[in-house]
Amino acid sequence: MSKTILVTGGSRGIGRAVAILCGKRGWRVAITYVSNDAAARETVAAIEAAGGRGLAIKADAAKLDDVAMAFDATEKAFGAVDGFVNNAGIATQVSKLADKDPQEIARLVEINVLGALYGAREAARRMSRSRGGKGGVIVNMSSAAARLGMPGEGVDYAASKGSMDTLTYGLSKELAPEGVRVNAVRPGMIATDIHAAMGAPDRAERLGKTVPIGREGTADEVAEGVVWLLSDAASYVAGAVLDVTGGR
């Protein structure tokens, strides 16, 4: 059965991989992005080349009006949202917490925590059966950092992802009676451009060697877990946090 999926932060990294894999299922996929128009266009083209339908929506996940607008635009183009991937997130520069830039921390919390709550809130309002919705699926993008802590590198990032785990546990119980399954995926050391944004472009390759499976993971490998949770194959899965970490 075809589905309508909305992926925040879908123009790069894991979000992009999820969007394209959804396209391979023949699903209708809307992605949000903040500024990179070219990357968003390329992702939509890749979704459609894979067999789906694509839509790019310029929206800031941390702005409530933008979040509502993204759902509105998706519904207008493709119909009611069946699956919401709460993926938009950033990291700060690698350093100890005492040396972090307070403005960077504030923006991280704004996107990773407040933005995630806004997205989950809007999805709940649209999907809940008691509010006229037809049910659906929410997949929150957490991180292994939530349980590892990232000491010396990104304690602030780890704390923001810990909030995603808690959001998943609580919201899954709140929304299951509404026909909405809520789960999370916790990626480990994945080769994406987030490491370069943190000022450590070789981080995934370097630390991937310490992972039990012997290497860093790929965005495509994480996407497989996300799309399974979105699918009907996971119909009895709620409140789960799926580690895609190579055993880390």
N, C-alpha and C positions, 0 to 999 in steps of 0.2 A: 504494500500500500504506500502510495506517495505521501510524503510529509512536508510540512513547511517548517524550516529551521531558521532561527535567528542566532547568529554568533557574534558576540561583541569582540572587538579587537581581532577581526577576522582577516586582515590584509597581510599578516606576516606570521611566521613561526607556527606554533601549535594551532592557533585559530585558523590560519590559512589551510593547514593540512586537514583539519576537521571539515572545513567548508568544502574542500575538493573531494574528500571521501564521501561526504553526503551527496555531492553531485554525482558520484559514481553509482549511488543507489537510485539515481533518478529523482532525487528530492529537490524541492525548491528551497534555495538558500539565500538568505539576506545576511550581509556582513556589515558591521559598523567599523569605522576607522576615524582617526582624528585629523590627519593632515596629508598623508601620502596618497595623493590622487592616482598616481601611476601604479602604485602597488595594488590599490583597490581595484583598478580596472583590470590589471593582470590576473588578479584572483577571480574576478567575475568571469573572465574569459576562460580560465582554467576550469571553473565549475561547469560552464556550459560545454566545454570541450569534453568533459568527463561524462556528460549526459544529463546534467541537471539544468535548472534555471537559476540565474544569479542576479543579485541586486546589491549594489554598494550604497551605504547610507552614511553620510558624514555626520558623526554624532560623538559627543564627549560623554563617556560612561558616567562621569561624576556630576553631570548636570541633569537634574530631574526632568526638565522639559525636553532635553535631547533624548532621554531614555524613552519617554512616552511617544515622542515623534518617531523613533526607530520602530517601535511596535506598530504604530499607526501606518507607517509607510510599508512595512512588511505585510500587514493585513490587507492594505489596499492593493498591493501587487499580487499577493499569493494566497490570500485567505488567512484564517485564524492560525496562529502559531501553535504548532504541535510540540516543538522542542526548543528550549532556550539554553544556549551554551554561554554561561556566565564567565567569560574568558579574559576580558580586558584587564591588563595589569602591567605594572612597571616595577623596576628595581632601582635602587640608588647605587652610587659608586661604592665599590668594595672598600670597606674600612671598618674599624671598630665603632661601636655605637657612639662612644664619646667624641669621635671625630667626624660624625656625620653632619651634613649641612641640614639645619632645622627646616629650611624651606623644601629641600628634597624629601625629607621625612613627611612633611605635611602633604605634599603632592602625592606621595606614595599612599598614604592613608586615605586621601581623598578618592583616588582611583580604585585601589585594591580593596578597601573596606567599604567606604561610603558608596562608591559606584556599584560594588557587588550587591550591597543591600538594596540600592535603588532598582537594579535590574531584577533581583529576585522578587521584590515587592510588586513591580509592574507585571512580571510573569504570573505571580499569584493572583493578581487582580483580574487578569485576562483569562486564565485557565480554570480557575476554581468553578466547579459546577454550581455552587450556591450563588455565584455571581453571574450566571448565564454562560459560563465557559463549558468546554467539552472535555476538560482534563488535559493532561500533557506530561511533559518531562522537563525537568531542570537538571542540568549538569554543571556543577560548580568546578572551576579550575583551581585546585589547591596546589600543594607542592610538598615534596618530601621534606623541604625546609621546615614545615610546620612541626615535625617531630624531631628533626636533627638540630634545629636552632641556628645554623650558620654562624657560629662564633667567629669573630674576627673578620667577617665578610659582610653579613647582612642580617643581623638580628632583627632589624626593623622589618625587612621583607618576610622573614620567618614568622614574626608576630602577626603580620597582615594575613598570611596564609593560614595561620592557626585559626583566625576568625572564620575562614571559609569552611574549615572542618566543623566548627561549632554551628555555623549557619546551616550546614547540611544536616547535622544530627537533629537539630530542633525543627527546622522547616519541614523535614521529611515526615515527622510525626504530625505536624500541623496540617500538612496538605494531603497526606495519603487519603483521608476520608473524602477529600474533594476530587479524587481521581487524578492527582498530580504526584508523580514519582520524583523524588529529589535525591540525587546522588552526587558524588564528587570523584574526580580523578586527581591523584597525587603523582605528577611526573617527578622523576629523579634528575640525574645529570643528563640533560637533553641538549643536543647540538642545535641551538638557535642563536639569533643575533642578540638575545638579552645579555649574554656574557660580554659582548663588545660594549653594549650600552652601560654595563657596570664597570667598564675600564679594564676588563680582563678577557680579551678575545680568545686566549688559548685555554681558558678555564675548563671547558667541557672536555676537550681532548686530554688535558693534563690530569684532571681528577677522574675522568672516565676509566683510567687504568687502575684505579683503586676500587672500582665497583666489582662486586663478586662475579658478575657475568663477564667482566674483563674489558668493557668499552663503554663509551657514552651511548645514549639512545638517540633515536631520531623522532622528529615531530610526527612522522607517519605512524610510528609505533604507538605513540600516545593517542593519536586520532582513532586508531582501531578500538581502543577501550572506550573512548567517548561515544563513538558511533554505535557500538554495541549497547551502551546504556540508553542511548536515544531510541534504539530499535525495539520492536515488539518481542524480540528474543529475551529481553531483560524485563519482561512484564511483571515479575514478582520480586524485583530488586528495588528496594527503597531504603534510604538511610545508609547506603554503603559508601565507603571511601576506598577506591580502587588504586593500589600502588602500581605504578608503571616505572620501576626503579632499577631493574636489573638485579634485584636482591639487596640493594643498598639500604 
